[in-house]
Amino acid sequence: MRTLDRYVVRSFLWSFLMLFIVMMSLRIIVDLSVNLDEFVKDPKLTTVEKLLNIFSYYSNQSVMYVQELGGIIIVISAAFTLGRMNHTNELTAMLASGVSLRRVVFPLVMAAIVLDVLIVLDQEYVVPAVAPNLVRSRTEAQDVLTRPIRLITDDANTCWLADRLILEQRKMENVTAICRDPHGRWIGMATAVQAFEENDVQDDDGTYNGWSLAGTFDQPAVLELPFVPGSTDALFDINPHYRMPTGDDVYAAGPDRLLESFRDDVVRDGRPPEDIHKIIEIPPPPDGKRFRRAMDETSNVEIRYKRFRPGRPESTAPAELHDVQFVFRSPEGKLIAMILADRAIWRQKPHEVEGRWRLTRGRIFIPTELTSDVLALQSSSNWLDFMSTSALADLIAFGRVKNESAARLEFYSRVTLPIDNIIMLLLGLPFILSRERNIKASAALCLLVTASFLVFVYLCQYTLGATPLLAAWLPVLIFGPLSAVMLDSVKT
């Protein structure tokens, strides 16, 4: 890098730093002056707490202000740098020494591209990292974030609703999870008065993250799967005594049917088959697996457990399962839900056709990638702005956005934003490099052209009704060649 390049870049970066501080401060002050009452309306907060709320809110929102103002600050900084050099006759001296204006502009444009890349990195990494804080309102700057959850769909095509998401407690209240097959057809749902985020739920097939739906003493969580997943066969028709499983009771295969799976082991040991009723306890499987398994075809549920105490006919002790999982899958083998419990005790009254497993600390676990942070993010009206481009592309690919057109427009705009910033810079530079000595007139023309470009970008994206691809790329296609022609027309 030559001395001239270093001088131009240093002057540009210094102007950018000063204007960045001024513009960001002005943006914060204007917003604060309009919305100050939202920060101070809580009489229970002290002055220090209110100031901390203000600092917390704007320190997080600043990463979004960079996206709003970054391109404009680059253009103004470049214009200010070249305008000052023109005003002090530095450009005239450079021309007299045989240096063309394009040679002066080149390091400035390269520095602007580097800053443009930093803006992109802010969008791709910084904004998603602080996204849960960006959805907080001004009154929630340091308070518990609560949001209603309305029809948010996960990768398994399960649709989630809740009256309230309490982010700090990782908890939802009055929750409904609507289970659907890959074609969007309803196959069941789970309801509960509360749900807690639960991670690292392990079985022999892997580790799952998701939500555990739990009930109260008088209102248990309920898993409604009235149809065999993937078909129109009703479980009521297959098993007329079928009852919906809950977080308190699961109607499934009893201890006698579970013991049948060990009959071959008893016979293999040279004992009569009837000896299975003499088994006091069945320990965990010896083959390194975490659970023993038994399939109840009539109820469409797989029972997994670590330890099984069958109970004996001459004893009053009931049968028990320890660390038990009742697993519900689709015919394709995809996990729909699991009912987890520390212990399950078999209960069956003499007059009952079928008994039930009474659960201790039972809850309905539904695996999903939707963490509390993701749910809080998607509950915001502008949550697409807070996602990285790769995550946004995944949402579009899996069809998990309500307004696909808006999502595609956001995606294409991410691609064209850095290009728009450079085009805006190239549109404004020719007026500053003009031989016209009236700096104010040159600056006004520069401002007018760049403002017209920004207005055109806005019109394309929000008012002209064009397709998302055309709306994002039309300003580039029109003003890109125009900026190149205007810069080439500068007399050097």
C-alpha positions as CSV (number, residue, x, y, z in Angstrom):
1,M,0.0,0.0,0.0
2,R,1.5,3.3,-1.1
3,T,1.6,6.5,1.0
4,L,-1.3,8.0,-1.0
5,D,-3.4,4.9,-0.3
6,R,-2.7,4.9,3.4
7,Y,-3.5,8.6,3.6
8,V,-6.9,8.2,1.8
9,V,-7.9,5.1,3.8
10,R,-6.8,6.8,7.1
11,S,-8.8,9.9,6.3
12,F,-11.9,7.8,5.3
13,L,-11.8,5.6,8.4
14,W,-11.4,8.5,10.7
15,S,-14.4,10.2,9.1
16,F,-16.4,6.9,9.3
17,L,-15.6,6.6,13.0
18,M,-16.7,10.1,13.8
19,L,-19.9,9.9,11.8
20,F,-20.6,6.4,13.2
21,I,-20.6,7.8,16.7
22,V,-22.6,10.8,15.7
23,M,-25.3,8.9,13.7
24,M,-25.7,6.1,16.3
25,S,-25.9,8.6,19.1
26,L,-28.5,10.6,17.2
27,R,-30.5,7.5,16.4
28,I,-30.6,6.5,20.1
29,I,-31.4,10.0,21.3
30,V,-34.3,10.4,18.9
31,D,-35.7,7.1,19.8
32,L,-35.2,7.7,23.5
33,S,-36.8,11.2,23.4
34,V,-39.9,9.7,21.7
35,N,-40.2,6.6,24.0
36,L,-38.8,7.8,27.3
37,D,-42.1,7.4,29.0
38,E,-42.0,3.6,28.4
39,F,-38.8,3.3,30.4
40,V,-39.9,5.4,33.4
41,K,-43.6,4.6,33.8
42,D,-43.0,1.8,36.3
43,P,-43.0,3.6,39.7
44,K,-41.5,0.6,41.5
45,L,-38.1,1.1,39.7
46,T,-35.4,3.3,41.1
47,T,-33.6,5.8,38.9
48,V,-30.6,3.6,38.7
49,E,-32.7,0.6,37.5
50,K,-34.4,2.8,34.9
51,L,-31.0,3.9,33.6
52,L,-29.9,0.3,33.5
53,N,-33.0,-0.6,31.5
54,I,-32.2,2.1,29.0
55,F,-28.6,1.0,28.7
56,S,-29.6,-2.7,28.4
57,Y,-32.2,-1.9,25.7
58,Y,-30.0,0.3,23.5
59,S,-26.8,-1.7,23.8
60,N,-28.7,-4.6,22.3
61,Q,-30.6,-2.6,19.7
62,S,-27.4,-0.9,18.5
63,V,-26.5,-4.1,16.5
64,M,-29.7,-3.5,14.5
65,Y,-29.0,0.2,14.1
66,V,-25.8,-0.8,12.3
67,Q,-27.9,-2.6,9.7
68,E,-30.1,0.5,9.3
69,L,-27.4,3.1,9.1
70,G,-24.2,1.3,8.0
71,G,-24.5,1.9,4.3
72,I,-25.6,5.6,4.8
73,I,-22.6,6.2,7.1
74,I,-20.2,4.8,4.5
75,V,-21.5,7.1,1.8
76,I,-21.5,10.2,4.0
77,S,-18.0,9.4,5.3
78,A,-16.6,9.0,1.7
79,A,-18.3,12.1,0.6
80,F,-17.0,14.0,3.6
81,T,-13.5,12.7,3.0
82,L,-13.3,13.6,-0.7
83,G,-15.2,16.9,-0.1
84,R,-12.7,18.0,2.5
85,M,-9.8,17.0,0.1
86,N,-11.4,18.9,-2.7
87,H,-12.1,22.0,-0.5
88,T,-8.4,22.1,0.6
89,N,-7.2,21.7,-3.0
90,E,-5.6,18.3,-2.2
91,L,-7.3,16.7,-5.2
92,T,-6.0,19.5,-7.4
93,A,-2.5,18.8,-6.2
94,M,-2.9,15.1,-6.9
95,L,-4.2,15.8,-10.4
96,A,-1.3,18.2,-11.1
97,S,1.2,15.4,-10.0
98,G,-0.3,13.0,-12.6
99,V,-2.5,11.0,-10.2
100,S,-6.0,10.3,-11.6
101,L,-9.1,10.7,-9.5
102,R,-9.9,7.0,-10.1
103,R,-6.5,6.2,-8.5
104,V,-7.6,8.3,-5.5
105,V,-11.0,6.7,-5.2
106,F,-9.8,3.1,-5.5
107,P,-8.4,2.7,-1.9
108,L,-11.5,4.4,-0.6
109,V,-13.8,2.0,-2.4
110,M,-11.8,-1.0,-1.1
111,A,-12.0,0.3,2.5
112,A,-15.8,0.8,2.0
113,I,-16.1,-2.9,0.8
114,V,-14.3,-4.0,4.0
115,L,-16.7,-2.0,6.1
116,D,-19.6,-3.5,4.1
117,V,-18.3,-7.0,4.9
118,L,-18.3,-6.1,8.6
119,I,-21.9,-5.0,8.3
120,V,-22.7,-8.4,6.8
121,L,-20.8,-10.2,9.6
122,D,-22.9,-8.2,12.1
123,Q,-26.1,-9.5,10.4
124,E,-24.9,-13.1,10.2
125,Y,-23.3,-13.6,13.7
126,V,-23.9,-10.7,16.1
127,V,-27.6,-10.1,15.5
128,P,-28.6,-13.9,15.8
129,A,-26.5,-14.1,19.0
130,V,-28.4,-11.4,20.8
131,A,-31.8,-12.1,19.0
132,P,-33.7,-13.0,22.3
133,N,-32.8,-9.6,23.7
134,L,-33.9,-7.8,20.5
135,V,-37.5,-9.0,20.8
136,R,-37.8,-7.4,24.3
137,S,-39.9,-4.3,24.4
138,R,-38.7,-1.1,26.2
139,T,-40.6,-2.0,29.3
140,E,-39.0,-5.5,29.3
141,A,-35.5,-4.3,28.9
142,Q,-34.4,-6.0,32.1
143,D,-37.7,-7.7,33.1
144,V,-39.0,-11.2,32.5
145,L,-39.9,-11.6,28.8
146,T,-43.4,-13.0,28.3
147,R,-44.9,-13.7,24.9
148,P,-47.9,-15.5,23.6
149,I,-47.0,-18.3,21.2
150,R,-49.2,-18.5,18.2
151,L,-49.0,-21.4,15.6
152,I,-45.2,-21.8,15.4
153,T,-44.2,-24.9,13.5
154,D,-41.1,-27.0,14.1
155,D,-39.2,-29.4,11.8
156,A,-41.5,-32.3,12.7
157,N,-44.5,-30.3,11.5
158,T,-45.8,-30.0,15.0
159,C,-47.6,-26.7,15.6
160,W,-47.2,-25.0,19.0
161,L,-49.5,-22.6,20.8
162,A,-49.3,-21.2,24.4
163,D,-50.9,-18.4,26.3
164,R,-47.5,-17.3,27.7
165,L,-43.9,-18.0,27.2
166,I,-41.8,-17.0,30.3
167,L,-38.3,-16.8,28.9
168,E,-36.4,-16.5,32.1
169,Q,-38.0,-19.6,33.6
170,R,-37.9,-21.5,30.3
171,K,-41.6,-22.3,30.7
172,M,-44.9,-22.1,28.8
173,E,-48.4,-21.9,30.2
174,N,-51.6,-23.4,28.8
175,V,-49.7,-25.2,26.0
176,T,-51.1,-27.1,23.0
177,A,-48.9,-29.1,20.6
178,I,-50.7,-30.1,17.4
179,C,-49.0,-33.2,15.9
180,R,-49.2,-33.5,12.1
181,D,-47.8,-35.9,9.6
182,P,-45.4,-34.7,6.8
183,H,-48.4,-33.8,4.6
184,G,-49.9,-31.5,7.3
185,R,-52.7,-33.9,8.3
186,W,-53.7,-33.8,11.9
187,I,-52.9,-37.0,13.9
188,G,-53.3,-35.8,17.4
189,M,-52.3,-33.3,20.0
190,A,-51.0,-32.8,23.5
191,T,-52.3,-30.2,26.0
192,A,-51.1,-29.2,29.4
193,V,-51.4,-26.2,31.8
194,Q,-47.6,-25.8,31.7
195,A,-44.5,-27.0,29.8
196,F,-40.8,-26.9,30.7
197,E,-37.9,-27.0,28.4
198,E,-36.0,-30.3,28.8
199,N,-32.7,-31.2,27.1
200,D,-30.7,-34.3,26.8
201,V,-33.5,-36.8,27.1
202,Q,-31.6,-40.0,26.2
203,D,-32.7,-43.4,24.9
204,D,-31.0,-46.1,22.8
205,D,-31.8,-44.2,19.6
206,G,-30.2,-40.9,20.6
207,T,-30.5,-37.8,22.6
208,Y,-33.5,-35.4,22.3
209,N,-34.2,-31.8,23.2
210,G,-37.8,-30.6,23.5
211,W,-40.6,-29.6,25.9
212,S,-42.1,-31.6,28.7
213,L,-45.8,-31.0,29.2
214,A,-46.9,-31.4,32.8
215,G,-50.2,-31.0,34.5
216,T,-51.5,-30.1,38.0
217,F,-53.2,-32.2,40.6
218,D,-56.7,-31.8,39.1
219,Q,-55.7,-31.2,35.4
220,P,-53.2,-33.7,34.0
221,A,-51.4,-33.2,30.7
222,V,-53.2,-35.2,28.0
223,L,-51.8,-36.8,24.8
224,E,-54.6,-37.3,22.3
225,L,-53.6,-39.7,19.6
226,P,-57.0,-41.2,18.6
227,F,-55.7,-42.4,15.2
228,V,-52.9,-44.8,14.3
229,P,-50.4,-42.3,12.8
230,G,-50.3,-42.4,9.1
231,S,-53.7,-44.1,8.7
232,T,-57.4,-43.6,9.3
233,D,-57.7,-46.6,11.7
234,A,-59.0,-45.4,15.0
235,L,-57.4,-46.8,18.1
236,F,-60.9,-47.0,19.6
237,D,-61.8,-49.5,16.9
238,I,-58.6,-51.6,17.4
239,N,-59.0,-51.5,21.1
240,P,-62.5,-50.5,22.4
241,H,-61.1,-50.1,25.9
242,Y,-58.4,-47.6,24.8
243,R,-58.1,-44.4,26.8
244,M,-56.1,-41.4,26.1
245,P,-52.7,-41.4,27.9
246,T,-52.0,-38.6,30.4
247,G,-49.1,-37.4,32.5
248,D,-50.8,-39.4,35.4
249,D,-52.0,-42.6,33.8
250,V,-51.1,-44.7,30.7
251,Y,-53.3,-47.5,29.6
252,A,-50.9,-50.0,28.0
253,A,-49.6,-53.5,28.3
254,G,-49.7,-54.8,31.9
255,P,-47.1,-56.8,33.8
256,D,-48.3,-60.2,32.6
257,R,-47.8,-59.2,29.0
258,L,-44.4,-57.7,29.8
259,L,-43.4,-60.9,31.4
260,E,-44.2,-62.9,28.3
261,S,-41.2,-61.4,26.6
262,F,-39.0,-63.2,29.1
263,R,-40.6,-66.7,28.6
264,D,-38.0,-67.7,26.1
265,D,-35.2,-66.8,28.5
266,V,-36.7,-68.9,31.2
267,V,-37.1,-71.9,28.9
268,R,-33.6,-71.5,27.7
269,D,-32.3,-71.8,31.3
270,G,-34.0,-75.2,31.5
271,R,-36.9,-74.1,33.7
272,P,-40.6,-74.5,33.1
273,P,-42.4,-71.5,31.4
274,E,-44.5,-71.0,34.5
275,D,-41.4,-69.9,36.4
276,I,-41.7,-66.5,34.9
277,H,-44.2,-65.7,37.6
278,K,-41.5,-66.3,40.2
279,I,-39.3,-63.5,38.9
280,I,-39.0,-60.9,41.6
281,E,-37.1,-58.3,39.6
282,I,-35.7,-57.9,36.1
283,P,-32.6,-55.7,36.0
284,P,-31.5,-53.4,33.2
285,P,-30.4,-55.1,30.0
286,P,-26.9,-56.6,30.1
287,D,-26.0,-55.8,26.5
288,G,-25.1,-52.1,27.1
289,K,-28.5,-50.8,26.2
290,R,-30.1,-48.3,28.5
291,F,-33.6,-49.8,28.3
292,R,-35.5,-53.0,27.9
293,R,-38.3,-52.8,25.4
294,A,-41.8,-54.1,24.8
295,M,-44.3,-53.2,22.1
296,D,-48.0,-52.9,22.8
297,E,-49.6,-53.2,19.3
298,T,-53.1,-52.6,20.5
299,S,-52.3,-49.2,22.0
300,N,-49.6,-48.3,19.5
301,V,-47.1,-47.6,22.2
302,E,-43.6,-48.9,22.9
303,I,-42.7,-49.4,26.6
304,R,-39.1,-48.8,27.6
305,Y,-37.9,-49.3,31.1
306,K,-34.6,-49.7,33.1
307,R,-35.9,-52.0,35.8
308,F,-39.1,-54.1,36.1
309,R,-40.6,-55.6,39.3
310,P,-43.5,-57.8,38.2
311,G,-45.0,-58.3,41.6
312,R,-46.2,-61.7,42.8
313,P,-49.7,-63.1,43.0
314,E,-49.3,-64.0,46.7
315,S,-47.9,-60.5,47.5
316,T,-49.8,-57.2,47.8
317,A,-46.9,-55.3,46.2
318,P,-47.9,-54.0,42.7
319,A,-45.8,-54.3,39.6
320,E,-43.4,-51.4,39.1
321,L,-41.4,-50.0,36.2
322,H,-38.5,-47.7,37.0
323,D,-37.2,-44.9,34.6
324,V,-40.0,-45.7,32.2
325,Q,-40.7,-44.3,28.7
326,F,-43.9,-44.8,26.8
327,V,-42.9,-44.0,23.2
328,F,-45.3,-43.1,20.4
329,R,-44.0,-43.2,16.8
330,S,-45.3,-42.8,13.3
331,P,-45.3,-45.9,10.9
332,E,-42.2,-44.4,9.4
333,G,-40.4,-44.6,12.7
334,K,-40.4,-40.9,13.5
335,L,-40.8,-40.0,17.1
336,I,-44.0,-38.2,17.9
337,A,-44.0,-38.0,21.7
338,M,-42.8,-39.8,24.8
339,I,-44.4,-40.0,28.2
340,L,-41.6,-40.0,30.8
341,A,-41.9,-41.0,34.4
342,D,-39.5,-41.9,37.3
343,R,-41.7,-44.8,38.2
344,A,-44.9,-46.4,37.0
345,I,-47.1,-48.6,39.3
346,W,-49.7,-51.0,37.9
347,R,-53.2,-50.4,39.0
348,Q,-56.2,-52.6,38.1
349,K,-59.4,-52.9,40.0
350,P,-61.4,-56.2,39.9
351,H,-64.2,-54.7,37.8
352,E,-61.9,-53.0,35.2
353,V,-61.3,-54.7,31.9
354,E,-57.9,-53.2,31.6
355,G,-55.5,-51.7,34.2
356,R,-53.3,-48.7,33.9
357,W,-49.8,-47.6,34.8
358,R,-49.9,-44.9,37.5
359,L,-47.0,-42.5,36.9
360,T,-44.7,-40.7,39.4
361,R,-43.5,-37.4,38.1
362,G,-45.1,-38.1,34.7
363,R,-44.8,-35.7,31.8
364,I,-45.4,-35.7,28.1
365,F,-42.1,-35.0,26.3
366,I,-42.3,-33.8,22.7
367,P,-39.0,-33.5,20.9
368,T,-38.5,-30.3,19.0
369,E,-35.7,-27.9,18.0
370,L,-37.8,-25.0,19.2
371,T,-36.0,-23.8,22.3
372,S,-37.4,-21.0,24.4
373,D,-35.1,-18.5,22.8
374,V,-36.3,-19.6,19.3
375,L,-39.9,-19.4,20.4
376,A,-39.4,-15.9,21.8
377,L,-37.7,-14.9,18.6
378,Q,-40.5,-16.2,16.3
379,S,-43.2,-14.6,18.4
380,S,-41.9,-11.2,17.3
381,S,-43.5,-9.7,14.2
382,N,-40.1,-8.9,12.7
383,W,-38.3,-12.1,13.8
384,L,-37.0,-12.8,10.3
385,D,-34.7,-9.7,10.6
386,F,-32.9,-11.3,13.5
387,M,-32.0,-14.6,11.8
388,S,-28.8,-15.4,9.9
389,T,-29.1,-15.9,6.2
390,S,-28.4,-19.6,6.4
391,A,-31.1,-20.1,9.1
392,L,-33.5,-18.1,6.9
393,A,-32.7,-20.3,3.9
394,D,-33.5,-23.4,6.0
395,L,-36.8,-22.0,7.1
396,I,-37.8,-21.4,3.5
397,A,-36.5,-24.8,2.4
398,F,-38.6,-26.6,5.0
399,G,-41.6,-24.4,4.5
400,R,-41.8,-23.3,8.1
401,V,-42.7,-19.6,7.5
402,K,-46.3,-18.3,7.3
403,N,-45.5,-15.7,4.7
404,E,-43.1,-17.3,2.3
405,S,-43.0,-14.3,0.0
406,A,-41.8,-12.0,2.9
407,A,-39.2,-14.6,3.9
408,R,-37.9,-14.8,0.3
409,L,-37.8,-11.1,0.0
410,E,-35.8,-10.9,3.2
411,F,-33.4,-13.6,2.0
412,Y,-32.8,-11.9,-1.4
413,S,-32.4,-8.5,0.3
414,R,-29.7,-10.0,2.5
415,V,-27.8,-10.8,-0.7
416,T,-28.3,-7.5,-2.4
417,L,-27.8,-5.2,0.7
418,P,-23.9,-5.1,0.5
419,I,-24.2,-4.5,-3.3
420,D,-26.7,-1.7,-2.7
421,N,-24.4,0.0,-0.3
422,I,-21.5,0.0,-2.8
423,I,-23.8,1.2,-5.6
424,M,-25.1,4.0,-3.4
425,L,-21.4,5.0,-2.7
426,L,-20.6,5.0,-6.4
427,L,-23.7,7.0,-7.2
428,G,-22.6,9.8,-4.8
429,L,-18.9,10.0,-5.5
430,P,-19.1,11.6,-9.0
431,F,-20.8,14.7,-7.6
432,I,-18.1,15.1,-4.9
433,L,-15.3,14.6,-7.5
434,S,-16.8,17.3,-9.8
435,R,-14.6,20.2,-10.8
436,E,-17.5,22.4,-9.5
437,R,-16.1,24.5,-6.7
438,N,-19.5,24.8,-4.9
439,I,-19.1,22.1,-2.2
440,K,-22.6,22.7,-0.8
441,A,-24.2,22.2,-4.2
442,S,-22.1,19.0,-4.8
443,A,-23.1,17.7,-1.4
444,A,-26.8,18.4,-2.0
445,L,-26.7,16.6,-5.4
446,C,-24.9,13.6,-3.7
447,L,-27.6,13.5,-1.0
448,L,-30.4,13.8,-3.5
449,V,-29.2,10.9,-5.7
450,T,-28.5,8.6,-2.8
451,A,-31.8,9.4,-1.2
452,S,-33.6,8.7,-4.5
453,F,-31.8,5.3,-4.7
454,L,-32.9,4.4,-1.1
455,V,-36.5,5.5,-1.9
456,F,-36.4,3.3,-5.1
457,V,-35.2,0.3,-3.1
458,Y,-38.1,0.8,-0.6
459,L,-40.6,1.1,-3.4
460,C,-39.4,-2.0,-5.1
461,Q,-39.6,-4.1,-1.9
462,Y,-42.8,-2.9,-0.3
463,T,-45.1,-1.1,-2.8
464,L,-44.6,-2.1,-6.4
465,G,-45.9,-5.7,-5.8
466,A,-43.0,-7.3,-7.7
467,T,-41.8,-10.9,-7.0
468,P,-39.3,-11.2,-4.2
469,L,-36.4,-11.9,-6.5
470,L,-37.2,-9.0,-8.8
471,A,-37.9,-6.6,-5.9
472,A,-34.5,-7.3,-4.4
473,W,-32.5,-7.2,-7.6
474,L,-34.2,-4.5,-9.6
475,P,-32.3,-1.6,-7.9
476,V,-29.0,-3.4,-8.6
477,L,-29.9,-4.0,-12.3
478,I,-31.0,-0.4,-12.9
479,F,-28.6,1.6,-10.7
480,G,-25.6,-0.7,-10.9
481,P,-24.7,0.1,-14.6
482,L,-25.7,3.7,-14.0
483,S,-23.2,4.1,-11.1
484,A,-20.4,2.6,-13.2
485,V,-21.2,5.0,-16.1
486,M,-21.3,8.0,-13.8
487,L,-18.0,7.2,-12.1
488,D,-16.4,6.6,-15.5
489,S,-17.6,10.0,-16.7
490,V,-15.6,11.8,-13.9
491,K,-13.0,14.0,-15.5
492,T,-9.6,12.9,-14.2
